[in-house]
Amino acid sequence: MKSWQILESGNLEQFKLQDIQQDKLSKGKVRVRVRAIGVNPADLMQAMGTHQNPPPIPFSPGFEISGEVSESHSEIYKEGDRVMASMDFGAYQEYVDVSENLLEIIPETVSFTQASAIPIAYGTAYISMLHRGNLKSGESLMIFGATGGVGSRTVEIGAAKGAHVIAIYSKAEEMDYLKSLGADEYINYKTEEIIARAKEITAGKGVDVIADLVGGDMFQKALESVAWEGRILPIGAASGEIPQLTSLDMLVRNASLVGTDFAAYIVNKPKIVRKAFQKLFKWHAKGRLNFPEPNNILPFEDARSVFQKMSERSLKGKTVLTL
């Protein structure tokens, strides 16, 4: 089968399309004929050797796919089933072998390209907010980096759960987009004072749950905005700056700092991941979530040029490769 392989860490010239032999399918595994691959910044991190859990070289990078079951050693899935899957690596291939616990049937109303963009962004948002953050209906939720890939999905998850969603943004044209996702309040970090506005919106209480996808100076603003017994979830650091704090910062606020590494759930708690996907599809069926089509749909053969664009920060929006 065709497989994009990392042959040398840190060198995109050694990210090559290879012919490799398929292994024998083991018990409890399902072989999926890949139809679409979701592209994520973490894929590039794997290629460059900067990801926190680097696979042994050579390997195929990537975390999310959709396709059809071509062979099954599972009692849950049968040949021909339309499925999506998450994994810790191995997505950029014609076929992938996946544990039955990391697969979910795709509803007929969801395309392969839509489905391949669900696992990482929606999975991260769901597990961060509901499993780790214990977000409840009626609570306030503030999101730094609300217009990004995971940030926008966090807005949707919060709205679907019934939270009062406060979105941090920077451009006037972003407000309509955030409103369409379900945001209730908006704070422009360039023209407004975040801490004061957060206190105003929450009648002086502070925000119950804060999702920080930016890091840097924004984390301090999150810290000053959190409610008593509130929760701050550092999900990313798009600014490139990792925040520093002391235990006293949380102690004096009676607040919690809650980390989430979605990729670790794929490896260690796959059943939780599958339950998250099932809930997401139930919400979709009820009209509470609308899975968007990716911004860029490109052929499988373009993988290396896509990685090059990611490294140059010239790739905009969600990208999916199709086979």
C-alpha positions in Angstrom: 0.0 0.0 0.0 1.0 3.6 -0.4 2.2 5.3 2.8 3.7 8.7 3.6 6.7 7.8 5.8 9.0 10.0 8.0 12.4 8.6 7.2 14.4 11.2 9.1 13.2 13.4 11.9 13.3 17.2 11.2 13.8 16.9 7.5 10.7 17.3 5.3 12.8 16.2 2.2 12.8 12.8 4.0 9.0 12.7 4.2 8.4 10.4 1.3 5.6 8.4 -0.3 6.6 4.7 -0.1 5.2 1.3 -1.0 5.0 -0.7 2.2 3.8 -4.2 3.2 0.6 -4.5 5.2 0.8 -6.5 8.5 -1.6 -9.3 9.3 -4.7 -7.9 10.9 -4.8 -8.8 14.6 -7.7 -9.7 16.9 -9.9 -6.7 17.9 -8.5 -4.6 15.1 -10.3 -3.2 12.0 -8.6 -2.4 8.7 -9.9 0.8 7.2 -9.6 1.9 3.5 -8.8 5.6 4.1 -10.9 8.1 2.2 -9.9 11.3 4.0 -7.1 12.4 6.4 -7.4 15.4 8.7 -4.3 17.5 8.8 -3.2 19.0 12.1 -0.2 21.1 13.3 0.7 18.1 15.5 1.3 16.1 12.4 4.1 18.5 11.5 5.5 18.3 15.1 5.7 14.5 14.6 7.6 15.0 11.4 10.0 17.5 12.9 10.6 15.4 16.1 9.1 18.0 18.4 6.0 16.1 19.4 5.8 15.0 23.1 5.3 11.4 22.1 7.5 10.8 19.1 7.0 7.4 17.3 10.0 5.3 16.3 11.4 6.1 12.8 10.3 5.2 10.1 6.6 5.9 10.7 3.6 7.5 9.1 2.3 10.6 11.0 -1.2 11.8 11.7 -4.0 11.4 14.1 -7.4 11.3 12.3 -9.0 9.5 9.3 -12.3 8.5 7.8 -13.0 5.7 5.4 -14.6 2.3 4.9 -14.0 -1.0 6.8 -12.2 -3.3 4.3 -11.5 -6.1 6.8 -12.6 -6.7 10.4 -11.5 -8.9 13.3 -14.1 -7.1 15.5 -17.6 -8.1 16.6 -18.6 -4.4 16.4 -17.7 -3.4 12.8 -18.2 -5.2 9.5 -16.9 -4.8 6.0 -18.3 -1.7 4.3 -19.1 0.3 7.4 -18.4 4.0 7.1 -16.1 5.0 10.0 -13.9 7.6 11.4 -10.9 6.9 13.7 -8.4 8.6 15.9 -4.9 7.2 16.5 -1.5 8.3 18.0 0.2 8.1 14.6 -0.2 6.3 11.2 -2.9 8.3 9.4 -1.1 9.1 6.1 -1.7 5.7 4.4 -4.1 4.0 2.0 -5.1 1.6 4.8 -4.8 1.8 8.6 -5.4 -0.9 11.2 -7.2 0.6 14.2 -8.5 -0.8 17.5 -12.2 -1.2 17.6 -12.3 1.2 20.6 -11.0 4.1 18.5 -13.6 3.8 15.7 -17.1 5.2 15.3 -19.7 4.8 12.7 -20.2 7.9 10.6 -23.9 8.9 10.1 -25.1 9.1 6.5 -25.5 12.9 6.9 -21.8 13.3 7.5 -19.3 13.1 4.6 -15.9 11.5 4.8 -14.2 14.9 4.5 -16.3 16.3 7.4 -15.7 13.2 9.5 -11.9 13.3 9.1 -11.9 16.8 10.6 -13.9 15.7 13.7 -11.6 13.6 16.0 -8.9 16.0 17.1 -10.6 19.3 17.2 -14.0 18.1 18.5 -12.4 15.3 20.6 -10.1 17.8 22.3 -12.8 20.3 22.9 -15.3 17.7 24.3 -12.9 15.9 26.6 -11.3 19.1 27.8 -14.6 20.8 28.6 -16.9 18.0 29.7 -14.6 15.1 30.9 -11.8 17.2 32.4 -13.4 20.6 33.0 -16.8 19.2 34.2 -18.6 22.1 32.4 -22.2 22.3 33.4 -25.3 23.8 31.8 -25.7 27.4 33.0 -22.0 27.9 33.9 -19.9 30.6 32.2 -17.2 29.5 29.8 -14.5 31.9 28.4 -12.3 30.8 25.4 -9.0 32.4 24.5 -8.3 31.6 20.8 -11.9 31.1 20.1 -11.6 31.5 16.3 -9.0 28.8 15.9 -9.5 25.1 15.0 -10.0 23.7 18.5 -11.2 27.1 19.9 -14.1 27.3 17.5 -15.1 23.7 18.3 -14.9 24.6 22.0 -17.4 27.4 21.4 -19.7 24.9 19.8 -19.3 22.3 22.6 -19.9 24.9 25.3 -23.1 26.2 23.5 -24.3 22.6 22.9 -23.9 21.9 26.7 -25.9 25.0 27.6 -23.0 27.1 29.0 -22.9 30.9 28.7 -20.0 31.2 26.2 -17.7 34.2 26.2 -15.4 34.3 23.1 -12.2 36.3 23.0 -11.5 37.7 19.5 -9.5 40.4 17.7 -11.3 41.4 14.4 -14.7 42.8 13.9 -15.5 40.3 11.1 -15.0 37.4 13.5 -18.0 38.3 15.6 -20.6 36.9 13.0 -18.6 33.6 12.8 -18.5 33.3 16.6 -22.2 34.1 16.9 -23.0 31.3 14.3 -21.1 28.9 16.5 -23.2 29.8 19.6 -21.2 32.4 21.5 -23.2 34.6 23.8 -20.7 37.3 24.6 -17.6 38.7 22.9 -14.5 40.5 24.1 -12.1 42.1 21.7 -8.7 41.8 23.4 -7.3 44.6 21.3 -9.8 47.2 22.3 -11.3 46.0 25.6 -9.9 45.1 29.0 -10.5 41.4 29.3 -10.5 41.0 33.1 -12.9 44.0 33.6 -15.3 42.8 30.9 -15.2 39.2 32.2 -16.2 40.5 35.7 -18.9 42.7 34.2 -20.4 39.8 32.2 -20.4 37.5 35.2 -21.7 40.2 37.6 -18.4 40.2 39.5 -18.3 36.5 40.1 -15.6 35.6 37.6 -15.7 32.9 34.9 -16.5 29.3 35.9 -14.4 27.6 33.2 -11.7 29.1 31.0 -10.2 27.4 28.0 -6.8 28.9 27.1 -5.4 28.0 23.7 -3.1 31.0 23.5 -0.8 31.0 26.5 1.7 33.8 27.1 0.2 37.0 28.5 -3.4 35.7 28.0 -2.9 33.1 30.7 -2.4 35.8 33.3 -5.7 37.4 32.2 -7.3 34.0 32.5 -5.9 33.7 36.0 -7.3 37.1 37.0 -10.7 36.3 35.5 -11.4 32.9 37.0 -14.2 32.5 39.5 -13.8 31.1 43.0 -13.7 27.3 42.6 -13.4 27.9 38.8 -11.3 25.8 36.4 -8.7 26.9 33.9 -7.8 24.4 31.1 -4.5 25.1 29.2 -5.3 23.4 26.0 -2.6 25.0 23.8 -0.1 27.8 23.5 -0.6 29.4 20.1 1.5 32.4 21.2 4.5 30.1 21.5 5.0 31.2 25.1 4.4 28.6 27.9 2.9 30.3 30.9 4.5 30.0 34.3 2.7 30.0 37.7 3.1 28.9 41.2 0.9 26.7 43.4 0.0 29.9 45.4 -1.7 31.3 42.2 -4.3 28.6 42.4 -4.4 28.3 46.2 -5.5 31.9 46.8 -8.2 31.7 44.2 -9.5 28.3 45.3 -9.3 27.4 41.6 -8.1 24.4 39.6 -5.6 24.1 36.8 -6.7 21.1 34.6 -4.5 19.8 31.9 -5.7 17.8 28.9 -3.7 15.9 26.3 -6.2 14.4 23.9 -3.5 12.2 22.3 -2.9 10.5 25.6 -6.5 9.6 25.9 -6.3 7.8 22.5 -3.5 5.6 23.9 -4.7 5.2 27.6 -8.4 5.7 27.7 -9.8 4.9 24.2 -13.3 4.0 25.5 -13.6 7.6 26.8 -12.7 8.9 23.3 -15.3 6.6 21.7 -18.0 7.7 24.1 -17.2 11.4 23.3 -17.6 10.7 19.5 -21.0 9.0 20.2 -22.2 12.0 22.1 -21.0 14.4 19.4 -23.0 12.5 16.8 -26.1 12.5 19.0 -25.8 16.3 19.3 -25.4 16.5 15.6 -28.5 14.4 15.0 -30.4 16.8 17.3 -29.1 19.9 15.4 -26.9 21.0 18.3 -23.7 20.7 16.3 -23.0 21.4 12.7 -19.8 19.7 11.4 -18.4 22.1 8.8 -16.7 21.0 5.6 -12.9 21.7 5.7 -11.5 24.9 4.1 -9.0 23.0 1.9 -9.6 19.6 0.3 -6.5 18.4 -1.4 -5.2 15.1 -2.9 -3.2 12.5 -0.8 -0.2 13.0 -3.0 0.1 16.7 -1.8 1.0 15.7 1.8 4.6 16.9 1.7 3.7 20.3 0.1 1.0 20.7 2.8 3.5 20.0 5.5 5.8 22.6 3.9 3.0 25.2 4.0 2.4 24.3 7.6 6.0 24.9 8.4 5.9 28.3 6.7 2.6 29.1 8.5 0.9 29.7 5.1 -1.8 27.0 5.4 -5.0 28.6 6.5 -8.1 26.9 7.9 -8.7 23.1 8.2 -7.1 20.9 5.5 -8.1 17.4 4.6 -6.3 15.1 2.1 -8.5 12.7 0.1 -7.8 9.3 -1.5 
